Amino acid sequence: MATATNPNLITPTKTPTHRSHSSRKHADPNSMDSGDSKSRFEAYNRLQAAAVAFGEKLPIPEIVALGGQSDGKSSLLEALLGFRFNVREVEMGTRRPLILQMVHDQTALEPRCRFQEEDSEEYGSPMVLASAIADVIKSRTEALLRKTQTVVSSKPIVMRAEYAHCPNLTIIDTPGFVLKAKKGEPENTPEEILSMVKSLASPPNRLLLFLQQSSVEWCSSLWLDAIRDIDPSFRRTVIVVSKFDNRLKEFSDRWEVDRYLSASGYIGDNIHPFFVALPKDRGTISNEEFRRQITNVDGDVIRHLREGVNGGFDEEKFRPFIGFGCLREYLENELQKRYKEAAPATLALLEQRCDEVTADLSRIDSKMVSMSDVAHLRRAAMIHAASISGHMGAFIDGAADPAPEQWGRTTIEEQLESGIGGWPRVTTDVKPPNSTLKLYGGAAFERVMHEFRCATYSIECPSISREKVANILLAHSGRFSGGGMTEAAAEIARDAAKSWLAPLLDTACDRLAFVLGNLFDLAVERNRNHGMSKVDMDGYIGFHAALRHSYNRFIKDLSKQCKQLVRHHLDSVTSPYSQVCYETDRQGAFPAPATLFNSHNSAQVASSFFELSDRRSNFQEEISRDQENIPPEINGGQQTTPGKNADAKEALRESQLTIPETPSPDQPSDAVCAGARKKDHGNGNEIVGGRKRQSRMMANAGRYVDPQQNGGAVLFGSSDINSRPGSAYSDICSAAAHHFARIREVLIERSVSSTLNSSFLTPCRERLVVALSLDLFAVNDDKFMDMFVAPGAIDALQNERQSLHKRQKTLQSCLQEFKNIARAL
């Protein structure tokens, strides 16, 4: 038989020959019934060693020892091994599992124990002294618990024991159940132990060896219910009543013994527990004396049941279940039976694992070859990048694979994950249609576009302080005809548009960039599922990281360029040279600017000075002072220029008048006209034509169409005197709101929407693959290979290949053995 690659995992080629019954009272439990059993033992033992060494999850029949703390599990393990190593003294079983690989080796007259190294497949040197074995178990347990800062761990300690007096068994000794944590331990320690033990006992290929002290009654057994949770029907559970000798003195009649041994009514009629007693002497004795004491205790128990109980006991029914020797023989036979039943499935699984390891080796070999072939790597990487770019275009055009339910995002999720949040200065709750659906790609892009439009149209022209209006208007009154009211309102609207719409444009670009940035993971997933690239690029972490970085930089550059373009559009529509504020609305929603401030003779009102301060009590005083600016009558109102008719005289008087200061903006336009008429009566025929025009201008302003028609409402309280129709301040604010709405409409409808689409979607469709190729592949070979060959990568691949090759050799050897077993069966 071929040996394992690891010299520490060698399976013995010799097994004990069949002994005659004359050498012992009972048949030697180490003897084999046939050559087939011997082969199965050796093959499974070898496979078990390989599974532990290489971390294989193979459904090999195994035995798991369960029970409460101090129920005798450790003593039973010592009895099976045939020697003591004081595992009970160090209480190892309470904190870490111990996997005991018992190998019957006829040549090992003294036990040879080896511990598998932590985090390694290698085994250490053989140990002979029992005290050294106990010390290793204790030190390893304490070191791991100290490292993990826990009081219990599911990571096992693996010990391989080769001895002439132990059977071929693999037993996993688990931490004992406890009701209460020790002093200094967390209170949840009992729950952690129970959970860990259940996970170890759950695999159906494991046989459960449950121990319970004889002093515990079946009806009050706490841990029997825990075993029933794992194996409800006890089909794979062997129940062992330990320390049976402590119960013998309570039996006086046969019916008492038979009733106890049957355990009827508690574990089922077809379940037969084993009753075991082991030596209590813990003194220093030889291994041979220890085995002799085990045999003597078995004989003493049977003798007491026969001679110390009236009528004895039902030997035909219960004798095969009393004594350690019977339990050991049963475990060996049961394990042999399970080995035989599992052989076909194990053979099929080994073939599958060998194929998988061979495929992994081929992959490693191909990767090592490709890492030295730059041309091959370039071609494969370019195909992969082109495939990813193609998936991006498909997502933009509406592809819905992978599932949007898993990969898409709602509007709220986009806002939270992007870190952008809501729209700046927007106080209303903007919820576009389909905001609760999980979308990605082109659908999510269009939803953000609609959300941006909703947010923009929800913003009204901001409130304007009286001082700001006064500064702008009074500065314009001397530079523009008509008092500059139209120009002042336009400038106020332009400033508001710049400060309020610019943050919205930046946020829209950032949100759209986030939507497109999410497509990379979707493209990778879609490429993995569809396999369109037909190139194996898995494992090249450096390349995938560089590809992701290049894509993110591409999207970031698009966002930066788009921000510049939309800012340029904003600067254009808010430029003093732009005619947006003076265009007549195509649909007639807004009046022409000339009707806002109607001055029939701009030359005459050019010198008008608008009063915007909040003064009402001095209104009549202002009217009186205005009378002083009216020139006196000439010749008692007679005609000064001969030959002129009445109309000519009227025109002459109007052209010779000096326009006084404009009344307070708080005075309604009608009152201004009335005041003018009153002054006119007080001064004969001094009819102020300019003042009439000003009255008409203010009246027209008071009749200005409500800007709410296009979403441009002025943000002032209607009860405030400052916003009362007819005041100059109110008219300026209304006109500014009209201009703001017009700027917003032109910006969004004519410029920004098309710019966002062309700046993001078109480059992703047409320029992405070129940009990625230039960024990743337009470099020299050394820089290109940096993405694929990290420092030490070749050495790591070689080490991985060696490990896989070793694993492949071991599994193929096990496979050949099981094929031979299958032919024998």
Secondary structure, 3 states (H helix, E strand, C coil): CCCCCCHHHCCCCCCCCCCCCCCCCCCCCCCCCCHHHHHHHHHHHHHHHHHHHHCCCCCCCEEEEEEECCCCHHHHHHHHHCCCCCHHHHCHHHCCCEEEEEEECCCCCCCEEEEECCCCCCECCCECCHHHHHHHHHHHHHHHHHHHCCCCCCCCEEEEEEECCCCCEEEEECCCECCCCCCCCCCCHHHHHHHHHHHHHCCCCEEEEEEEECCCCHHHCCHHHHHHHHCCCCCCEEEEEECHHHCHHHCCEHHHHHHHHHCCCCCCCCCCCEECCCCCCCCCCCHHHHHHHHHHHHHHHHHHHHHCCECCCCHHHHHHHECHHHHHHHHHHHHHHHHHHHHHHHHHHHHHHHHHHHHHHHHHHHHHHHCCCHHHHHHHHHHHHHHHHHHHHHHHCCCCCCCHHHHCECHHHHHHHHCCCCCCCCCCCCCCCCCCCCECHHHHHHHHHHHHHHHHHCCCCCCCCHHHHHHHHHHHHCCCHHHHHHHHHHHHHHHHHHHHHHHHHHHHHHHHHHHHHCHHHHHHHHHHHHCCCCCCCCCCHHHHHHHHHHHHHHHHHHHHHHHHHHHHHHHHHCCCCCCHHHCCCCCCCCCCHHHHCCCCCHHHHCCCCCCCCCCCCCHHHHHHHHHCCCCCCCHHHCCCCCCCCHHHHHHHHHHHCCCCCCCCCCCCHHHHHHHHHHHHHHCCCCCCHHHHHHHHHHHHHHCCCCHHHHCCCCCCCCCCHHHCCCCHHHHHHHHHHHHHHHHHHHHHHHHHHHHHHHHHHHHHHHCHHHHHHHHHHCCCHHHHHCCCCCCCHHHHHHHHHHHHHHHHHHHHHHHHHHHHHHHHC
